């Protein structure tokens, strides 16, 4: 199937547009067309089927399910639910407050907060086609470990004293909602999935185009020697990648084309995935949103834990891949 996308891109770029295949512009256009078609095609299919799954999941049900479970089990479930639920940095505050009102321990709240943007199910499926299933599996496992350990550390460091109005929020009455669908017929599920797909696609398409555009420019014009200097032997490459990712904002799906271009240029896998993780988990926009509910000390601790964990994972990737 991917070969068909490549053949279409080659035909449109080199035959119809008559751009030389050996030129930098030709490489840029071929990469851009191929990735736009490929990612949009996969997005439409994946988010539709994920919409069918999300038909049965609501934030309220997530909170209710995690209540009363052991912390270890609840953290693992928080990681799984974070990976399959459509939450991102823009919904961090209501999620954070809702979980606290539900009486869920902070370790579980922060585990979910880290896992949700980092282990994006759509990005993970697309990532398999870019770096292979082994590297993707390592990426998922690493993200889960970061979320698990990060949640535990945040709780043990007593960050509740740095959360604004923590006692008031925790003691607030959790209002029950009726957001779950009662009609489970296929027609209703299909309609829900279509609406969900349109909504998510509407939020992602611009980031995909930006990501593919940047990735295409990187693929066509970024110097090969400079890219290879970011290989696994450069111990500073991973920290630099994490720092570079913090000011940026993009959904993981949007950054995958750049990840693909970086890998094609010879940038080490660990360096590339560390860059992707930092954008997803500790981007500046997300930190600014979280600053609305917690003191800067808690935010600094959260950022440090996640950043250091990502750096260690990136260095490990560079050693074993």
Backbone bond lengths (Angstrom), bond angles and torsions (degrees), N, CA, C in turn:
res aa  C-N    CA-C-N  psi(-1)  N-CA   C-N-CA  omega(-1)  CA-C   N-CA-C  phi
1 X - - - 1.456 - - 1.530 111.15 -
2 X 1.355 117.32 -44.21 1.452 120.69 179.78 1.530 110.94 -63.74
3 X 1.346 116.34 -29.93 1.458 120.10 178.42 1.522 110.68 -64.46
4 X 1.340 116.33 -34.23 1.469 120.41 178.33 1.528 110.46 -65.30
5 X 1.336 117.32 -39.61 1.466 120.65 177.32 1.526 110.41 -63.47
6 X 1.331 115.90 -42.30 1.462 119.92 -179.87 1.525 111.01 -65.52
7 X 1.336 116.40 -41.56 1.467 119.74 178.88 1.529 111.04 -63.51
8 X 1.333 116.55 -39.87 1.468 120.14 178.21 1.522 110.47 -63.57
9 X 1.337 116.84 -43.64 1.467 120.93 -179.92 1.521 110.82 -64.49
10 X 1.328 116.67 -41.13 1.467 120.32 177.89 1.527 110.94 -62.81
11 X 1.332 116.33 -44.66 1.470 121.06 -179.90 1.519 111.90 -61.32
12 X 1.360 115.90 -46.69 1.457 120.00 -176.84 1.530 111.39 -70.06
13 X 1.319 116.91 -38.86 1.468 120.50 -175.97 1.521 112.24 -77.46
14 X 1.324 115.87 -50.04 1.464 119.74 -170.62 1.535 113.66 -92.03
15 X 1.337 117.62 -30.06 1.462 119.99 -178.80 1.524 112.02 -94.86
16 X 1.341 117.26 -50.86 1.469 120.40 -176.62 1.527 111.29 -77.79
17 X 1.322 117.46 -50.31 1.470 120.94 -179.46 1.524 111.99 -81.74
18 X 1.337 116.39 -14.87 1.476 122.08 176.34 1.523 112.78 57.97
19 X 1.318 116.15 41.34 1.462 121.27 176.15 1.523 108.42 -94.91
20 X 1.301 117.09 136.62 1.461 121.21 -177.16 1.529 110.76 -63.28
21 X 1.327 115.70 133.88 1.463 120.96 -179.61 1.520 112.09 -68.41
22 X 1.325 117.18 -23.32 1.462 120.80 -178.03 1.527 112.95 -88.37
23 X 1.334 117.04 -8.76 1.465 120.23 -177.81 1.525 110.89 -84.57
24 X 1.322 116.20 157.54 1.462 121.01 177.73 1.522 110.96 -63.98
25 X 1.349 116.17 -38.43 1.461 120.12 178.16 1.525 110.79 -62.92
26 X 1.333 116.49 -39.54 1.456 120.35 178.48 1.521 111.54 -62.88
27 X 1.329 117.05 -41.44 1.459 121.54 178.09 1.523 111.06 -64.50
28 X 1.342 115.66 -39.49 1.461 120.70 179.83 1.527 110.33 -64.68
29 X 1.331 116.81 -49.59 1.457 121.03 -176.38 1.533 111.54 -66.47
30 X 1.335 116.93 -41.27 1.463 120.09 -179.81 1.523 110.92 -64.25
31 X 1.322 116.65 -42.90 1.467 121.25 178.60 1.522 110.36 -64.67
32 X 1.325 116.70 -43.78 1.463 121.51 -177.14 1.534 110.72 -63.04
33 X 1.321 117.13 -49.87 1.469 120.89 -177.79 1.528 110.70 -64.34
34 X 1.326 116.45 -45.42 1.466 120.15 -177.48 1.525 111.31 -62.31
35 X 1.335 117.14 -45.37 1.462 119.90 -176.53 1.523 112.43 -73.21
36 X 1.333 117.35 -36.04 1.467 119.78 177.32 1.521 110.38 -60.51
37 X 1.328 116.31 -49.43 1.472 120.54 -179.31 1.524 110.51 -63.91
38 X 1.317 116.69 -45.55 1.468 121.31 -176.99 1.529 111.97 -63.80
39 X 1.330 116.78 -48.78 1.459 119.98 -175.49 1.524 111.49 -71.77
40 X 1.324 117.92 -40.54 1.468 119.65 177.54 1.532 111.05 -62.57
41 X 1.319 116.53 -41.08 1.469 120.68 178.71 1.527 110.66 -61.22
42 X 1.334 116.07 -47.77 1.465 120.58 -178.87 1.522 111.42 -68.32
43 X 1.321 116.39 -37.12 1.463 120.35 179.74 1.521 111.29 -60.10
44 X 1.314 116.40 -48.23 1.462 120.62 -177.00 1.522 110.72 -59.20
45 X 1.329 116.06 -44.85 1.470 119.65 -179.14 1.520 111.50 -68.48
46 X 1.334 116.66 -47.56 1.466 120.58 -174.45 1.516 111.82 -66.21
47 X 1.328 117.27 -47.13 1.469 118.21 -175.63 1.527 111.40 -70.00
48 X 1.339 117.41 -24.76 1.471 118.62 175.03 1.526 110.24 -66.16
49 X 1.325 116.47 -49.67 1.473 119.20 -178.96 1.531 111.56 -68.84
50 X 1.335 117.81 -32.45 1.461 119.37 174.78 1.526 110.28 -68.82
51 X 1.330 116.54 -29.45 1.458 120.01 175.66 1.514 111.59 -64.44
52 X 1.338 117.05 -37.78 1.466 120.55 175.88 1.521 110.56 -61.14
53 X 1.340 116.30 -38.81 1.469 119.86 177.95 1.518 111.05 -69.67
54 X 1.322 116.71 -41.71 1.457 120.69 -177.21 1.525 112.52 -70.94
55 X 1.317 116.51 -14.04 1.459 120.87 175.10 1.523 110.33 -56.17
56 X 1.313 115.95 -31.51 1.460 121.06 -176.05 1.529 112.83 -98.07
57 X 1.336 117.04 4.66 1.468 120.50 -176.06 1.519 110.08 -124.23
58 X 1.309 116.35 134.89 1.468 122.00 173.25 1.516 108.13 -135.02
59 X 1.344 118.43 158.47 1.467 119.32 176.25 1.520 112.35 -55.91
60 X 1.325 116.82 -36.55 1.462 119.85 -179.56 1.529 111.00 -65.59
61 X 1.339 116.51 -40.45 1.452 119.88 179.91 1.533 110.67 -68.27
62 X 1.330 116.15 -36.45 1.462 119.98 175.87 1.523 110.21 -58.98
63 X 1.329 116.28 -48.07 1.459 120.25 -179.33 1.527 110.90 -62.73
64 X 1.317 115.89 -44.89 1.463 119.39 -178.66 1.522 111.81 -63.10
65 X 1.330 116.57 -39.02 1.456 120.27 -177.39 1.531 111.50 -67.76
66 X 1.321 117.10 -36.89 1.457 120.56 -176.91 1.522 113.07 -77.04
67 X 1.318 117.03 -20.25 1.459 120.09 179.82 1.528 110.59 -65.84
68 X 1.338 115.33 137.56 1.452 120.85 174.74 1.515 114.97 83.73
69 X 1.337 118.73 -3.57 1.463 121.84 179.55 1.532 109.92 -88.37
70 X 1.333 117.08 157.43 1.459 120.55 173.89 1.516 108.99 -62.31
71 X 1.337 116.51 153.17 1.461 119.27 -175.46 1.521 112.03 -61.57
72 X 1.332 116.50 -42.36 1.464 119.31 -178.23 1.522 110.99 -63.35
73 X 1.326 116.16 -48.42 1.468 120.11 179.12 1.531 110.20 -63.10
74 X 1.324 115.47 -43.79 1.464 119.66 -178.22 1.523 111.16 -63.63
75 X 1.341 117.03 -35.79 1.466 119.25 177.98 1.525 111.34 -65.96
76 X 1.334 116.50 -42.91 1.463 119.23 177.29 1.523 110.96 -62.27
77 X 1.334 116.74 -41.09 1.457 119.81 178.24 1.526 110.65 -67.55
78 X 1.343 116.76 -35.21 1.464 120.48 177.69 1.528 110.39 -62.96
79 X 1.340 116.21 -36.98 1.462 120.54 177.90 1.527 110.47 -66.01
80 X 1.331 116.10 -46.53 1.466 120.42 -179.65 1.525 110.77 -64.06
81 X 1.324 116.12 -46.68 1.461 119.76 -179.66 1.526 111.37 -67.12
82 X 1.329 116.37 -34.39 1.455 119.65 176.50 1.516 112.33 -63.72
83 X 1.340 116.10 -32.45 1.460 120.63 -178.67 1.522 112.64 -75.07
84 X 1.340 117.46 -27.03 1.468 119.50 -173.70 1.519 113.36 -109.87
85 X 1.322 117.48 1.93 1.458 119.68 179.15 1.518 110.19 -107.14
86 X 1.339 117.84 145.82 1.466 122.27 -170.34 1.518 113.73 -83.69
87 X 1.339 116.02 57.98 1.452 118.70 -179.55 1.525 109.57 -110.10
88 X 1.312 115.98 142.58 1.456 121.14 178.73 1.515 108.18 -138.78
89 X 1.320 116.71 -171.35 1.458 119.98 -176.31 1.527 112.14 -61.48
90 X 1.322 117.66 -28.20 1.467 119.98 -178.17 1.528 111.83 -67.76
91 X 1.316 117.37 -19.67 1.465 120.68 179.61 1.523 111.95 -109.08
92 X 1.320 117.83 15.59 1.462 121.52 -176.33 1.520 112.93 -61.38
93 X 1.336 116.71 -44.12 1.469 119.24 -175.42 1.525 112.23 -66.02
94 X 1.346 120.46 -53.66 1.465 118.41 179.11 1.517 113.27 -60.65
95 X 1.334 117.66 -35.01 1.461 120.16 176.82 1.518 110.35 -65.02
96 X 1.310 116.22 -47.56 1.458 122.06 -178.92 1.525 110.54 -57.91
97 X 1.320 116.74 -49.07 1.460 120.75 -179.06 1.530 111.24 -67.48
98 X 1.328 116.78 -40.38 1.458 120.25 -179.57 1.514 112.04 -64.01
99 X 1.321 117.32 -40.19 1.454 120.76 178.99 1.529 111.42 -67.15
100 X 1.323 116.05 -40.01 1.468 119.29 178.87 1.521 110.78 -65.26
101 X 1.328 117.22 -41.42 1.460 120.76 178.74 1.534 111.30 -63.58
102 X 1.329 115.90 -28.26 1.458 119.80 -179.77 1.528 111.58 -77.94
103 X 1.328 117.20 -4.97 1.458 120.32 179.51 1.514 113.81 79.34
104 X 1.331 117.15 19.04 1.458 120.85 -179.94 1.534 109.23 -78.82
105 X 1.352 118.64 133.82 1.470 121.59 -179.37 1.524 112.01 -57.15
106 X 1.340 115.07 151.66 1.457 119.93 -177.03 1.525 112.99 -61.67
107 X 1.336 117.20 -33.11 1.464 119.22 179.70 1.517 110.86 -58.95
108 X 1.333 116.37 -38.14 1.469 121.11 -179.10 1.531 110.25 -75.15
109 X 1.333 115.73 -39.08 1.465 120.34 179.09 1.526 110.68 -60.67
110 X 1.339 116.40 -47.81 1.464 119.44 -178.03 1.530 111.56 -72.94
111 X 1.331 117.41 -30.46 1.459 120.20 174.70 1.523 110.20 -60.41
112 X 1.320 116.02 -47.16 1.461 121.12 177.80 1.524 110.72 -63.19
113 X 1.320 116.31 -41.57 1.463 121.80 -177.00 1.525 111.50 -62.68
114 X 1.336 116.73 -34.55 1.465 120.89 178.84 1.519 111.15 -80.73
115 X 1.335 115.94 -44.05 1.469 120.41 -173.98 1.524 112.79 -69.61
116 X 1.330 117.19 -36.31 1.461 120.74 -171.97 1.529 113.68 -58.19
117 X 1.341 119.63 -51.51 1.470 117.38 179.06 1.526 113.12 -79.49
118 X 1.353 117.21 -27.02 1.459 119.75 -173.41 1.526 112.15 -77.39
119 X 1.338 117.23 -43.59 1.463 120.51 -178.04 1.525 108.08 -101.36
120 X 1.300 114.97 72.67 1.466 122.18 -178.76 1.520 108.91 -81.55
121 X 1.350 117.19 118.85 1.465 120.17 -172.32 1.525 112.36 -62.29
122 X 1.316 117.68 -34.51 1.466 120.32 179.26 1.527 109.83 -68.64
123 X 1.336 115.42 -44.96 1.463 119.91 179.59 1.520 111.21 -63.84
124 X 1.333 116.28 -38.62 1.459 120.12 -178.49 1.527 110.88 -62.45
125 X 1.333 116.98 -43.40 1.465 120.53 -179.46 1.528 110.97 -64.75
126 X 1.327 116.45 -42.56 1.465 119.94 178.46 1.525 110.68 -68.28
127 X 1.336 116.08 -35.00 1.463 121.11 -177.79 1.529 111.56 -63.01
128 X 1.328 117.21 -30.41 1.468 120.55 178.18 1.526 110.57 -57.18
129 X 1.332 116.11 -39.87 1.458 120.32 -179.78 1.519 113.82 -73.72
130 X 1.341 117.12 -12.91 1.463 121.15 -177.71 1.521 111.66 -98.70
131 X 1.331 117.42 -48.70 1.469 120.99 -174.44 1.528 112.66 -113.89
132 X 1.349 117.66 -3.75 1.457 119.65 -179.29 1.529 111.63 92.09
133 X 1.335 115.30 163.12 1.465 119.07 -173.70 1.526 112.43 -72.92
134 X 1.344 118.19 -30.20 1.467 119.70 -178.86 1.528 111.08 -65.93
135 X 1.334 116.38 -49.76 1.465 119.99 179.63 1.522 110.78 -65.66
136 X 1.336 116.56 -36.59 1.466 120.29 178.40 1.517 110.65 -65.13
137 X 1.326 117.00 -42.78 1.466 120.90 177.73 1.523 110.63 -61.47
138 X 1.330 116.49 -42.64 1.467 120.06 177.33 1.519 110.44 -62.62
139 X 1.332 116.49 -38.71 1.462 121.17 178.48 1.525 110.84 -61.86
140 X 1.338 117.06 -45.61 1.466 121.81 -179.10 1.525 110.51 -65.57
141 X 1.329 116.18 -47.06 1.470 120.00 -179.73 1.526 110.45 -62.04
142 X 1.320 116.49 -41.52 1.467 120.37 179.50 1.520 111.01 -63.51
143 X 1.335 116.28 -43.68 1.454 120.01 177.98 1.511 111.70 -61.74
144 X 1.343 116.78 -39.09 1.464 121.17 178.72 1.522 111.25 -65.58
145 X 1.332 116.59 -41.58 1.475 120.64 179.22 1.517 110.46 -65.02
146 X 1.327 116.47 -43.44 1.465 120.35 178.17 1.523 110.34 -59.39
147 X 1.330 116.68 -44.82 1.466 120.84 -179.60 1.527 111.06 -64.39
148 X 1.329 116.99 -42.66 1.465 121.50 -177.99 1.533 110.94 -65.31
149 X 1.331 115.96 -53.13 1.467 119.93 -178.15 1.523 110.80 -67.11
150 X 1.333 116.60 -40.96 1.459 120.12 179.53 1.511 112.17 -60.35
151 X 1.339 117.04 -41.28 1.458 120.53 177.95 1.513 112.52 -62.62
152 X 1.338 116.41 -42.75 1.463 120.53 179.71 1.528 112.00 -64.10
153 X 1.326 115.46 -44.58 1.462 119.30 -178.58 1.526 111.07 -64.28
154 X 1.330 116.24 -43.69 1.460 119.73 -179.82 1.524 111.09 -58.32
155 X 1.321 117.67 -40.86 1.464 120.28 179.58 1.522 111.38 -69.49
156 X 1.331 117.29 -44.40 1.470 120.99 -177.16 1.522 112.49 -68.17
157 X 1.332 116.63 -23.12 1.465 119.59 178.36 1.524 111.75 -81.51
158 X 1.327 116.88 0.21 1.462 120.30 176.37 1.515 114.14 67.54
159 X 1.333 116.78 44.09 1.460 119.53 -175.37 1.528 113.03 -72.88
160 X 1.361 116.64 -9.57 1.468 117.34 -178.70 1.524 112.06 -59.73
161 X 1.331 116.70 -28.40 1.468 119.39 179.33 1.525 111.97 -72.96
162 X 1.329 116.57 -11.16 1.465 120.75 178.94 1.530 112.24 -107.05
163 X 1.343 116.38 8.76 1.461 121.10 176.06 1.520 108.48 -98.76
164 X 1.310 116.26 127.84 1.457 120.33 -175.88 1.528 111.00 -62.00
165 X 1.351 115.32 128.74 1.477 122.03 176.29 1.530 112.38 55.02
166 X 1.339 116.27 40.12 1.461 120.79 -174.56 1.524 112.20 -59.00
167 X 1.335 117.58 -49.61 1.469 120.61 -177.69 1.523 111.13 -63.44
168 X 1.321 116.13 -40.33 1.461 120.17 179.72 1.526 111.29 -64.39
169 X 1.341 115.95 -42.13 1.463 120.52 179.89 1.530 110.66 -66.52
170 X 1.333 115.55 -45.07 1.462 120.08 -176.64 1.516 112.07 -64.64
171 X 1.345 116.69 -34.10 1.457 120.81 -177.12 1.526 113.12 -90.14
172 X 1.324 115.93 -2.09 1.463 119.05 179.89 1.517 109.96 -68.66
173 X 1.315 116.15 149.22 1.456 121.59 -179.48 1.523 109.83 -72.81
174 X 1.321 115.23 129.52 1.456 120.06 177.26 1.516 109.32 -81.14
175 X 1.297 116.20 116.89 1.456 120.79 -176.97 1.515 109.85 -83.27
176 X 1.310 116.17 125.34 1.462 120.22 179.59 1.519 109.31 -73.06
177 X 1.309 115.75 146.12 1.457 120.61 179.32 1.514 109.07 -126.40
178 X 1.309 114.26 166.25 1.467 119.26 179.11 1.520 109.94 -121.10
179 X 1.327 115.15 43.63 1.460 119.33 -174.69 1.531 112.88 -77.08
180 X 1.327 117.15 -17.30 1.454 119.02 -179.67 1.529 111.06 -71.01
181 X 1.301 115.21 142.76 1.450 120.18 179.55 1.529 110.08 -71.76
182 X 1.325 117.47 139.43 1.463 121.32 176.17 1.524 111.64 -99.03
183 X 1.315 116.96 -27.87 1.452 121.57 177.52 1.532 108.45 -88.06
184 X 1.336 116.74 112.64 1.454 121.48 -175.71 1.530 113.07 -99.82
185 X 1.313 117.60 17.69 1.459 120.53 -178.02 1.526 110.32 -66.45
186 X 1.341 115.77 157.02 1.459 120.63 -179.40 1.524 111.86 -60.92
187 X 1.332 117.19 -38.88 1.461 120.63 -178.81 1.524 110.99 -61.19
188 X 1.342 116.44 -41.87 1.455 120.54 179.60 1.530 110.34 -69.00
189 X 1.341 116.55 -42.06 1.465 120.29 178.27 1.516 111.09 -62.07
190 X 1.335 116.72 -42.85 1.460 120.94 179.77 1.529 110.74 -63.05
191 X 1.316 116.64 -44.73 1.461 120.70 179.54 1.523 110.70 -61.58
192 X 1.341 116.70 -42.97 1.460 121.55 178.66 1.530 110.16 -61.64
193 X 1.354 117.00 -45.13 1.458 121.30 -178.41 1.523 111.30 -63.79
194 X 1.333 116.87 -39.13 1.465 120.61 178.84 1.521 111.02 -65.13
195 X 1.341 116.13 -45.56 1.467 120.67 178.45 1.528 110.14 -61.85
196 X 1.331 115.05 -44.48 1.466 120.10 179.21 1.524 110.96 -62.51
197 X 1.331 116.70 -42.14 1.455 121.02 -179.60 1.523 111.16 -63.85
198 X 1.331 116.47 -43.47 1.465 119.96 178.38 1.530 111.15 -61.99
199 X 1.334 115.42 -41.54 1.455 119.91 -179.53 1.521 111.26 -63.61
200 X 1.335 116.98 -49.91 1.456 120.69 -177.50 1.524 110.76 -68.06
201 X 1.342 116.94 -41.58 1.462 119.67 177.96 1.525 110.37 -61.96
202 X 1.332 116.03 -38.27 1.462 120.15 178.32 1.514 113.14 -63.35
203 X 1.348 115.60 -29.62 1.457 119.97 178.66 1.524 112.18 -82.76
204 X 1.342 116.86 -25.52 1.459 120.45 -171.76 1.517 115.28 -98.30
205 X 1.344 117.62 -28.30 1.458 118.87 -167.82 1.524 113.51 -57.88
206 X 1.341 116.40 -37.83 1.473 118.50 -177.65 1.527 111.09 -68.68
207 X 1.366 115.36 -35.33 1.462 118.75 178.71 1.523 110.30 -70.47
208 X 1.318 116.55 -33.60 1.463 120.05 177.48 1.523 110.25 -64.47
209 X 1.340 116.30 -46.03 1.466 119.63 -179.92 1.529 110.76 -62.80
210 X 1.335 116.25 -43.51 1.471 119.28 178.10 1.522 110.39 -63.01
211 X 1.339 115.71 -46.02 1.456 119.35 -179.22 1.514 112.53 -63.15
212 X 1.328 116.91 -43.13 1.460 120.41 178.75 1.528 110.22 -65.75
213 X 1.332 116.38 -39.60 1.463 119.76 178.81 1.518 112.52 -62.22
214 X 1.331 116.16 -46.60 1.472 120.31 178.19 1.522 110.15 -64.57
215 X 1.338 115.54 -42.54 1.453 119.30 179.24 1.519 112.27 -62.62
216 X 1.330 116.35 -39.33 1.459 120.51 179.30 1.525 111.14 -65.32
217 X 1.326 116.60 -43.31 1.472 120.27 177.71 1.528 110.67 -63.51
218 X 1.329 115.47 -41.12 1.468 120.18 177.40 1.529 109.86 -61.19
219 X 1.334 115.50 -44.33 1.463 120.87 -177.99 1.521 111.65 -64.86
220 X 1.333 116.90 -36.87 1.460 120.01 -174.90 1.513 115.07 -88.23
221 X 1.333 117.35 -31.38 1.461 119.34 -169.96 1.528 115.14 -121.67
222 X 1.350 118.11 -15.75 1.462 119.27 -177.21 1.522 109.61 -69.23
223 X 1.355 118.58 128.43 1.466 120.84 -176.80 1.530 112.07 -60.10
224 X 1.331 116.51 132.48 1.454 121.79 -178.32 1.531 111.51 -60.57
225 X 1.326 117.21 -42.35 1.467 120.87 -177.73 1.526 111.14 -64.20
226 X 1.341 116.11 -40.15 1.460 120.03 179.88 1.529 110.38 -65.90
227 X 1.313 116.91 -41.04 1.460 120.66 178.92 1.512 110.92 -63.23
228 X 1.317 116.93 -42.58 1.455 120.22 -178.75 1.526 112.22 -69.88
229 X 1.347 116.91 -19.39 1.470 119.78 175.44 1.520 111.32 -69.75
230 X 1.340 116.50 -13.81 1.461 121.74 176.71 1.526 111.15 -94.84
231 X 1.306 115.95 24.72 1.456 121.26 -179.97 1.513 112.44 -73.67
232 X 1.340 115.58 -177.90 1.459 121.19 -174.53 1.513 114.41 -65.30
233 X 1.341 118.28 -20.93 1.467 120.76 -178.85 1.519 112.39 -76.66
234 X 1.310 117.48 -16.88 1.468 121.73 -179.92 1.526 109.25 -88.80
235 X 1.338 117.32 102.59 1.459 121.34 -175.38 1.525 112.42 -68.81
236 X 1.340 116.63 -21.35 1.463 119.88 179.71 1.528 112.61 -83.44
237 X 1.322 116.35 -11.94 1.467 119.66 -174.76 1.528 111.65 -64.26
238 X 1.339 117.68 -42.21 1.463 120.32 -178.37 1.532 111.67 -66.32
239 X 1.345 119.30 -50.88 1.473 118.17 176.34 1.525 112.88 -57.23
240 X 1.331 117.00 -39.07 1.463 120.31 178.43 1.524 110.95 -63.59
241 X 1.331 116.88 -38.81 1.463 120.95 179.98 1.520 110.94 -65.89
242 X 1.339 116.88 -40.90 1.467 121.02 179.27 1.526 110.31 -65.07
243 X 1.317 116.43 -45.54 1.465 120.59 179.47 1.528 110.59 -63.21
244 X 1.327 116.47 -40.02 1.471 120.53 -179.63 1.520 111.67 -66.50
245 X 1.350 117.51 -28.92 1.451 120.53 -177.73 1.511 114.69 -77.97
246 X 1.341 117.35 -24.65 1.469 121.28 -175.09 1.536 113.37 -60.31
247 X 1.346 120.14 -45.89 1.481 118.72 -178.02 1.515 113.92 -71.12
248 X 1.318 117.26 -13.34 1.459 120.51 -174.53 1.520 110.64 -87.99
249 X 1.320 115.69 160.73 1.463 120.12 173.43 1.521 108.60 -139.16
250 X 1.315 115.14 127.40 1.454 121.56 173.83 1.511 107.61 -166.31
251 X 1.312 115.99 149.57 1.452 118.89 168.58 1.526 107.97 -66.50
252 X 1.334 117.25 151.29 1.465 120.08 -179.98 1.517 111.99 -56.70
253 X 1.319 117.01 -33.66 1.463 120.06 178.78 1.524 110.29 -60.92
254 X 1.329 115.98 -40.14 1.454 120.16 -178.89 1.516 113.62 -69.78
255 X 1.323 117.19 -26.05 1.462 120.56 -177.17 1.518 112.00 -88.70
256 X 1.330 118.66 -14.81 1.464 121.15 -177.14 1.538 112.80 -59.33
257 X 1.354 119.86 -40.29 1.474 117.89 176.77 1.523 113.01 -58.37
258 X 1.335 117.34 -37.11 1.462 119.79 177.00 1.519 110.03 -68.56
259 X 1.338 116.31 -38.85 1.466 120.46 176.10 1.531 109.74 -57.87
260 X 1.329 116.09 -45.78 1.465 120.68 179.45 1.522 111.23 -60.79
261 X 1.336 116.36 -43.83 1.466 120.16 -179.75 1.525 111.39 -65.75
262 X 1.320 117.23 -39.84 1.471 120.77 178.81 1.521 110.66 -62.86
263 X 1.335 116.54 -42.20 1.466 120.20 -179.91 1.526 110.89 -66.93
264 X 1.340 116.88 -39.58 1.460 120.03 179.10 1.524 111.82 -64.77
265 X 1.328 116.49 -28.81 1.465 120.93 179.39 1.527 112.34 -82.37
266 X 1.333 116.76 -9.87 1.457 119.12 177.63 1.513 115.38 104.91
267 X 1.336 118.20 6.25 1.463 120.32 175.31 1.531 108.14 -67.11
268 X 1.319 117.36 138.49 1.459 121.50 -176.17 1.524 111.30 -61.32
269 X 1.345 116.43 148.24 1.462 122.08 -177.80 1.523 111.02 -59.85
270 X 1.338 117.37 -46.10 1.460 120.62 -179.03 1.517 112.62 -61.68
271 X 1.313 116.73 -41.35 1.460 121.65 178.32 1.526 110.60 -63.49
272 X 1.328 115.53 -43.68 1.460 120.78 -178.25 1.526 111.77 -66.09
273 X 1.333 117.54 -46.47 1.459 120.91 -178.57 1.526 111.99 -71.04
274 X 1.331 117.44 -30.56 1.465 120.27 174.93 1.530 110.32 -63.88
275 X 1.323 115.95 -39.24 1.459 121.71 175.58 1.524 110.33 -61.05
276 X 1.324 116.26 -44.52 1.463 121.80 -179.89 1.525 110.76 -65.50
277 X 1.323 117.91 -43.59 1.465 122.14 -179.97 1.523 111.95 -62.60
278 X 1.332 116.61 -41.89 1.464 119.59 -177.33 1.525 111.41 -66.10
279 X 1.331 116.88 -37.43 1.465 120.22 177.40 1.519 110.33 -64.15
280 X 1.335 116.20 -40.38 1.462 120.60 -176.18 1.522 112.47 -73.40
281 X 1.343 116.96 -42.32 1.471 120.28 -168.37 1.515 114.90 -98.09
282 X 1.325 118.45 -30.35 1.475 119.30 -174.39 1.528 111.56 -135.69
283 X 1.321 116.94 37.97 1.460 119.64 177.65 1.526 109.50 -67.31
284 X 1.322 116.19 152.20 1.464 121.71 -178.03 1.528 112.84 -57.56
285 X 1.350 119.93 -43.85 1.468 119.08 177.97 1.537 113.01 -57.80
286 X 1.334 116.75 -41.35 1.460 119.14 178.95 1.521 110.84 -64.79
287 X 1.328 117.43 -41.54 1.458 121.13 179.91 1.530 110.89 -63.80
288 X 1.325 116.59 -37.77 1.468 119.91 178.47 1.530 110.94 -66.36
289 X 1.344 116.31 -34.69 1.458 120.02 177.05 1.524 110.57 -68.27
290 X 1.332 116.07 -45.62 1.461 120.32 -179.63 1.525 112.09 -65.55
291 X 1.335 116.42 -25.95 1.469 120.03 178.85 1.527 111.22 -62.55
292 X 1.326 116.67 -19.56 1.459 119.83 -179.88 1.526 112.23 -73.29
293 X 1.334 117.40 -16.95 1.466 119.64 -177.58 1.520 113.53 -119.78
294 X 1.326 117.97 -5.36 1.459 118.73 -179.96 1.526 111.42 -143.53
295 X 1.324 114.99 153.21 1.463 122.01 178.99 1.523 109.69 -67.10
296 X 1.323 115.84 157.08 1.458 119.99 -177.06 1.526 112.21 -61.66
297 X 1.357 117.94 -26.45 1.469 120.08 179.26 1.519 110.84 -65.10
298 X 1.341 116.54 -43.81 1.466 120.48 177.30 1.523 110.29 -66.42
299 X 1.320 116.16 -38.64 1.461 120.34 -179.55 1.529 110.74 -66.24
300 X 1.335 116.03 -39.83 1.461 120.39 178.95 1.526 110.95 -65.88
301 X 1.329 116.15 -40.08 1.460 119.84 177.73 1.523 110.78 -64.54
302 X 1.322 116.27 -45.10 1.458 121.65 178.58 1.528 110.81 -58.36
303 X 1.321 116.21 -47.35 1.466 121.34 -178.63 1.527 111.23 -64.34
304 X 1.319 116.72 -42.95 1.461 121.06 -178.65 1.522 111.58 -63.92
305 X 1.327 116.50 -46.28 1.471 120.82 -179.88 1.518 110.77 -59.24
306 X 1.326 116.72 -49.09 1.464 120.67 -177.18 1.531 110.86 -67.71
307 X 1.336 117.45 -42.89 1.467 120.97 -178.19 1.525 111.52 -63.86
308 X 1.331 117.08 -46.87 1.465 120.58 179.33 1.523 110.81 -63.32
309 X 1.328 117.08 -40.29 1.468 120.74 178.74 1.527 110.74 -62.58
310 X 1.327 116.35 -43.27 1.467 120.08 179.63 1.527 110.40 -63.96
311 X 1.327 117.38 -41.18 1.468 120.45 178.13 1.521 111.48 -60.58
312 X 1.330 117.08 -44.21 1.462 120.64 179.90 1.524 110.81 -63.81
313 X 1.323 115.91 -40.68 1.472 120.29 178.51 1.533 110.22 -64.70
314 X 1.327 116.70 -43.37 1.460 120.09 179.35 1.514 112.20 -61.79
315 X 1.326 116.77 -42.88 1.469 120.57 178.03 1.524 110.89 -63.99
316 X 1.354 116.37 -38.64 1.464 120.23 178.10 1.525 110.82 -64.27
317 X 1.330 116.12 -43.33 1.473 120.66 178.03 1.538 110.28 -57.51
318 X 1.328 115.74 -44.76 1.457 119.56 -178.20 1.526 112.35 -64.68
319 X 1.325 115.92 -27.19 1.476 119.59 179.53 1.519 113.05 -77.96
320 X 1.341 115.97 -35.87 1.472 119.29 -171.80 1.529 113.55 -101.55
321 X 1.339 118.64 -15.72 1.464 120.89 -178.26 1.539 111.37 -108.81
